[in-house]
Amino acid sequence: MSERELIDVEHRESTDEIAATLRAIADDLDGEELTVATDEDEVTVPGPESEAEFEIEVEAEDGDEHTKYELELELEWTTER
């Protein structure tokens, strides 16, 4: 089994833009295909048929003057070829 990275984008966006991206992904979860689109890239893959592994991770890193938070959302599913 080989793994291919289909899209990998990291950049700053407004919280409104992030929310819109997450809503679009959430809406696609009910369909046959899931599309992830950014200004630079777009990828469409078969969506989960009925279930997916779902992981939520929240971390906090305390600095001298600020606390940095990180939220990771991960979905994993398989489809038949």
MARTI-376144 format. One line per field, with one value per atom (N, C-alpha, C): residue number from 1; atom name; x, y, z. Coordinates in pm, 1 decimal, always signed. Example, Ala and Ser with C-alpha at 12.3 -4.5 7.8 and 13.67 -1.06 7.14 Angstrom:
BEGIN
nr: 1 / 1 / 1 / 2 / 2 / 2
atom: N / CA / C / N / CA / C
u: +1319.0 / +1230.0 / +1320.0 / +1285.0 / +1367.0 / +1290.0
v: -569.0 / -450.0 / -330.0 / -225.0 / -106.0 / +3.0
w: +780.0 / +780.0 / +780.0 / +708.0 / +714.0 / +787.0
***
This chain:
BEGIN
nr: 1 / 1 / 1 / 2 / 2 / 2 / 3 / 3 / 3 / 4 / 4 / 4 / 5 / 5 / 5 / 6 / 6 / 6 / 7 / 7 / 7 / 8 / 8 / 8 / 9 / 9 / 9 / 10 / 10 / 10 / 11 / 11 / 11 / 12 / 12 / 12 / 13 / 13 / 13 / 14 / 14 / 14 / 15 / 15 / 15 / 16 / 16 / 16 / 17 / 17 / 17 / 18 / 18 / 18 / 19 / 19 / 19 / 20 / 20 / 20 / 21 / 21 / 21 / 22 / 22 / 22 / 23 / 23 / 23 / 24 / 24 / 24 / 25 / 25 / 25 / 26 / 26 / 26 / 27 / 27 / 27 / 28 / 28 / 28 / 29 / 29 / 29 / 30 / 30 / 30 / 31 / 31 / 31 / 32 / 32 / 32 / 33 / 33 / 33 / 34 / 34 / 34 / 35 / 35 / 35 / 36 / 36 / 36 / 37 / 37 / 37 / 38 / 38 / 38 / 39 / 39 / 39 / 40 / 40 / 40 / 41 / 41 / 41 / 42 / 42 / 42 / 43 / 43 / 43 / 44 / 44 / 44 / 45 / 45 / 45 / 46 / 46 / 46 / 47 / 47 / 47 / 48 / 48 / 48 / 49 / 49 / 49 / 50 / 50 / 50 / 51 / 51 / 51 / 52 / 52 / 52 / 53 / 53 / 53 / 54 / 54 / 54 / 55 / 55 / 55 / 56 / 56 / 56 / 57 / 57 / 57 / 58 / 58 / 58 / 59 / 59 / 59 / 60 / 60 / 60 / 61 / 61 / 61 / 62 / 62 / 62 / 63 / 63 / 63 / 64 / 64 / 64 / 65 / 65 / 65 / 66 / 66 / 66 / 67 / 67 / 67 / 68 / 68 / 68 / 69 / 69 / 69 / 70 / 70 / 70 / 71 / 71 / 71 / 72 / 72 / 72 / 73 / 73 / 73 / 74 / 74 / 74 / 75 / 75 / 75 / 76 / 76 / 76 / 77 / 77 / 77 / 78 / 78 / 78 / 79 / 79 / 79 / 80 / 80 / 80 / 81 / 81 / 81
atom: N / CA / C / N / CA / C / N / CA / C / N / CA / C / N / CA / C / N / CA / C / N / CA / C / N / CA / C / N / CA / C / N / CA / C / N / CA / C / N / CA / C / N / CA / C / N / CA / C / N / CA / C / N / CA / C / N / CA / C / N / CA / C / N / CA / C / N / CA / C / N / CA / C / N / CA / C / N / CA / C / N / CA / C / N / CA / C / N / CA / C / N / CA / C / N / CA / C / N / CA / C / N / CA / C / N / CA / C / N / CA / C / N / CA / C / N / CA / C / N / CA / C / N / CA / C / N / CA / C / N / CA / C / N / CA / C / N / CA / C / N / CA / C / N / CA / C / N / CA / C / N / CA / C / N / CA / C / N / CA / C / N / CA / C / N / CA / C / N / CA / C / N / CA / C / N / CA / C / N / CA / C / N / CA / C / N / CA / C / N / CA / C / N / CA / C / N / CA / C / N / CA / C / N / CA / C / N / CA / C / N / CA / C / N / CA / C / N / CA / C / N / CA / C / N / CA / C / N / CA / C / N / CA / C / N / CA / C / N / CA / C / N / CA / C / N / CA / C / N / CA / C / N / CA / C / N / CA / C / N / CA / C / N / CA / C / N / CA / C / N / CA / C / N / CA / C / N / CA / C / N / CA / C
u: +84.7 / +0.0 / +89.6 / +63.6 / +142.5 / +55.9 / +119.7 / +49.8 / +90.2 / -9.5 / +15.6 / -45.1 / +28.8 / -25.7 / -96.2 / -225.1 / -304.0 / -310.9 / -306.6 / -308.8 / -249.1 / -171.4 / -112.4 / -90.6 / -175.7 / -169.6 / -175.1 / -88.0 / -90.6 / -65.2 / -162.2 / -147.6 / -249.7 / -235.1 / -327.4 / -451.3 / -567.6 / -694.5 / -777.9 / -877.2 / -968.9 / -1052.2 / -1104.2 / -1188.6 / -1314.6 / -1363.7 / -1479.5 / -1446.3 / -1327.4 / -1285.5 / -1263.8 / -1206.5 / -1184.9 / -1318.8 / -1413.2 / -1546.2 / -1615.1 / -1602.1 / -1663.5 / -1602.7 / -1471.9 / -1404.9 / -1453.7 / -1460.7 / -1507.6 / -1653.5 / -1737.6 / -1878.3 / -1889.2 / -1809.3 / -1812.5 / -1771.6 / -1667.7 / -1625.6 / -1735.8 / -1794.5 / -1901.7 / -2020.1 / -2057.0 / -2168.5 / -2138.2 / -2012.8 / -1974.1 / -1972.1 / -1960.5 / -1954.0 / -2079.3 / -2191.6 / -2315.6 / -2325.7 / -2234.1 / -2243.2 / -2148.4 / -2143.6 / -2057.6 / -1913.0 / -1890.8 / -1755.6 / -1730.3 / -1603.6 / -1563.3 / -1458.1 / -1483.5 / -1391.3 / -1330.3 / -1198.2 / -1125.6 / -1062.2 / -1097.2 / -1048.6 / -985.4 / -874.1 / -809.2 / -786.8 / -727.0 / -696.1 / -596.5 / -509.1 / -402.7 / -436.0 / -511.6 / -532.6 / -677.3 / -712.0 / -842.2 / -826.9 / -887.2 / -884.2 / -1022.4 / -1067.2 / -1195.0 / -1165.8 / -1217.4 / -1197.2 / -1332.5 / -1343.8 / -1467.5 / -1492.5 / -1615.7 / -1648.4 / -1668.5 / -1673.4 / -1699.2 / -1839.6 / -1852.4 / -1982.0 / -2081.7 / -2042.3 / -2134.9 / -2064.7 / -1936.1 / -1861.8 / -1719.7 / -1659.0 / -1519.4 / -1459.8 / -1330.6 / -1260.6 / -1250.0 / -1278.0 / -1277.9 / -1197.6 / -1095.3 / -1009.0 / -1006.4 / -1021.1 / -1009.4 / -898.5 / -807.3 / -697.6 / -683.1 / -681.0 / -659.6 / -538.1 / -443.9 / -322.8 / -307.4 / -243.3 / -210.2 / -63.1 / +7.3 / +149.2 / +166.5 / +203.9 / +219.9 / +357.9 / +361.0 / +485.4 / +497.2 / +596.2 / +616.6 / +501.1 / +450.7 / +347.1 / +216.0 / +218.9 / +100.5 / +83.9 / -38.0 / -65.4 / -103.5 / -39.4 / -67.3 / -154.7 / -264.5 / -356.4 / -349.2 / -367.5 / -369.6 / -485.9 / -566.5 / -679.7 / -653.6 / -654.5 / -638.2 / -762.9 / -815.0 / -928.8 / -880.2 / -907.9 / -863.0 / -976.4 / -1001.0 / -1098.1 / -1022.4 / -1057.8 / -993.4 / -1098.3 / -1100.3 / -1195.7 / -1136.4 / -1197.2 / -1154.8 / -1271.5 / -1237.2 / -1337.8 / -1288.3 / -1380.4 / -1342.5 / -1292.9 / -1200.0 / -1145.6 / -1239.7
v: -117.3 / +0.0 / +124.0 / +216.6 / +339.0 / +458.2 / +555.4 / +675.6 / +791.8 / +871.0 / +988.2 / +1110.0 / +1216.8 / +1340.9 / +1414.6 / +1438.2 / +1499.7 / +1651.3 / +1700.9 / +1845.7 / +1871.2 / +1975.7 / +2015.1 / +2165.4 / +2238.8 / +2384.2 / +2434.7 / +2527.7 / +2591.2 / +2739.8 / +2821.1 / +2965.6 / +3033.4 / +3161.4 / +3237.3 / +3275.2 / +3263.3 / +3305.7 / +3367.2 / +3442.2 / +3496.5 / +3382.0 / +3401.7 / +3297.4 / +3275.2 / +3377.9 / +3360.7 / +3266.8 / +3281.9 / +3195.0 / +3051.4 / +3036.3 / +2902.4 / +2834.9 / +2907.6 / +2851.8 / +2810.2 / +2890.1 / +2856.6 / +2728.8 / +2713.2 / +2591.3 / +2469.9 / +2481.3 / +2369.0 / +2334.9 / +2436.0 / +2410.6 / +2336.3 / +2377.2 / +2311.9 / +2165.4 / +2137.4 / +1999.2 / +1921.7 / +1980.1 / +1913.4 / +1882.3 / +1975.8 / +1952.8 / +1837.7 / +1825.7 / +1719.1 / +1580.9 / +1573.7 / +1443.3 / +1359.6 / +1423.2 / +1350.9 / +1301.6 / +1344.8 / +1310.2 / +1198.9 / +1173.0 / +1067.3 / +1112.3 / +1243.2 / +1296.0 / +1405.7 / +1420.1 / +1524.4 / +1609.9 / +1739.3 / +1831.0 / +1924.7 / +1936.5 / +2032.2 / +2132.0 / +2259.3 / +2361.3 / +2476.3 / +2524.4 / +2644.2 / +2736.8 / +2852.0 / +2942.7 / +2881.3 / +2792.6 / +2736.2 / +2599.7 / +2517.7 / +2378.9 / +2336.2 / +2225.4 / +2162.7 / +2013.1 / +1932.9 / +1788.5 / +1734.0 / +1637.9 / +1570.4 / +1422.3 / +1363.1 / +1221.5 / +1158.2 / +1025.8 / +960.2 / +985.9 / +1017.3 / +1044.2 / +916.0 / +928.3 / +810.0 / +756.4 / +624.6 / +565.1 / +579.7 / +549.6 / +566.1 / +599.8 / +566.2 / +592.6 / +635.4 / +707.2 / +747.1 / +757.7 / +736.8 / +762.7 / +914.4 / +966.3 / +1110.7 / +1140.0 / +1223.5 / +1257.2 / +1408.3 / +1451.4 / +1593.1 / +1604.3 / +1696.0 / +1718.0 / +1867.9 / +1908.8 / +2048.9 / +2056.1 / +2142.7 / +2158.5 / +2304.8 / +2328.0 / +2462.6 / +2465.4 / +2567.7 / +2585.4 / +2722.5 / +2721.7 / +2846.5 / +2905.3 / +3030.6 / +3104.5 / +3205.4 / +3293.9 / +3394.7 / +3494.2 / +3534.1 / +3637.6 / +3590.9 / +3480.8 / +3437.6 / +3286.5 / +3242.3 / +3099.5 / +3071.8 / +2974.2 / +2934.6 / +2809.4 / +2812.2 / +2697.9 / +2635.4 / +2504.5 / +2432.4 / +2334.4 / +2338.4 / +2247.5 / +2165.6 / +2033.8 / +1945.2 / +1860.3 / +1855.6 / +1770.6 / +1671.0 / +1544.4 / +1442.3 / +1344.7 / +1321.1 / +1222.0 / +1116.2 / +990.4 / +881.8 / +778.6 / +738.3 / +637.9 / +560.7 / +449.4 / +367.6 / +353.2 / +332.6 / +305.7 / +188.7 / +124.5 / +17.4 / +77.8 / +10.1 / +60.2 / +34.7
w: +0.0 / +0.0 / +0.0 / -89.1 / -95.3 / -56.0 / +4.3 / +48.6 / -39.9 / -83.2 / -167.3 / -98.6 / -91.2 / -37.2 / -149.9 / -133.5 / -239.0 / -225.1 / -103.2 / -80.0 / +58.2 / +69.1 / +196.9 / +192.6 / +262.3 / +259.9 / +403.8 / +434.9 / +566.6 / +547.3 / +586.2 / +575.0 / +666.3 / +685.2 / +769.9 / +689.5 / +753.8 / +695.5 / +806.1 / +767.7 / +867.6 / +924.3 / +1044.1 / +1103.2 / +1020.3 / +951.3 / +862.5 / +747.0 / +688.7 / +578.0 / +626.0 / +743.5 / +799.0 / +824.0 / +883.2 / +909.9 / +780.1 / +675.2 / +545.6 / +488.2 / +500.2 / +451.9 / +529.3 / +661.3 / +743.5 / +713.7 / +690.2 / +655.3 / +521.7 / +424.9 / +293.1 / +305.6 / +385.2 / +406.1 / +477.4 / +580.9 / +655.5 / +564.3 / +477.3 / +384.5 / +289.5 / +245.5 / +152.5 / +217.2 / +349.4 / +416.8 / +392.9 / +364.5 / +337.9 / +194.0 / +108.4 / -33.1 / -72.4 / -201.4 / -254.9 / -268.5 / -281.3 / -297.1 / -194.1 / -158.5 / -65.2 / -135.0 / -143.5 / -210.0 / -107.4 / -113.5 / -30.5 / -126.8 / -109.3 / -201.3 / -123.8 / -176.6 / -125.2 / -243.1 / -217.1 / -327.9 / -424.9 / -372.9 / -455.9 / -514.4 / -441.0 / -480.7 / -458.3 / -521.0 / -499.0 / -522.9 / -436.3 / -453.6 / -420.0 / -498.7 / -475.0 / -460.5 / -352.9 / -325.1 / -294.1 / -305.3 / -264.6 / -116.3 / -82.9 / +57.5 / +135.2 / +267.3 / +349.8 / +321.1 / +318.0 / +285.0 / +398.8 / +522.3 / +634.4 / +765.1 / +776.1 / +897.9 / +864.3 / +959.9 / +946.6 / +1086.3 / +1095.1 / +1220.9 / +1234.4 / +1352.8 / +1375.4 / +1500.3 / +1487.0 / +1599.2 / +1617.6 / +1741.4 / +1776.6 / +1880.4 / +1857.5 / +1951.8 / +1974.2 / +2100.0 / +2135.6 / +2227.3 / +2193.3 / +2273.4 / +2312.4 / +2426.4 / +2471.3 / +2507.6 / +2459.4 / +2490.0 / +2554.9 / +2682.2 / +2756.4 / +2733.8 / +2692.6 / +2677.8 / +2790.4 / +2781.4 / +2884.6 / +2891.7 / +2774.8 / +2771.0 / +2708.8 / +2633.6 / +2560.1 / +2570.8 / +2544.9 / +2532.4 / +2387.5 / +2329.1 / +2190.4 / +2193.7 / +2118.5 / +2110.7 / +1972.7 / +1969.5 / +1843.2 / +1845.7 / +1740.2 / +1723.2 / +1598.0 / +1613.0 / +1498.0 / +1483.3 / +1362.6 / +1328.3 / +1224.4 / +1245.8 / +1150.5 / +1122.6 / +994.5 / +948.8 / +870.7 / +891.3 / +817.1 / +780.2 / +653.3 / +606.9 / +492.0 / +461.7 / +348.6 / +251.2 / +125.8 / +23.5 / -59.6 / -125.5 / -217.1 / -345.3 / -409.4 / -536.2 / -649.7
***
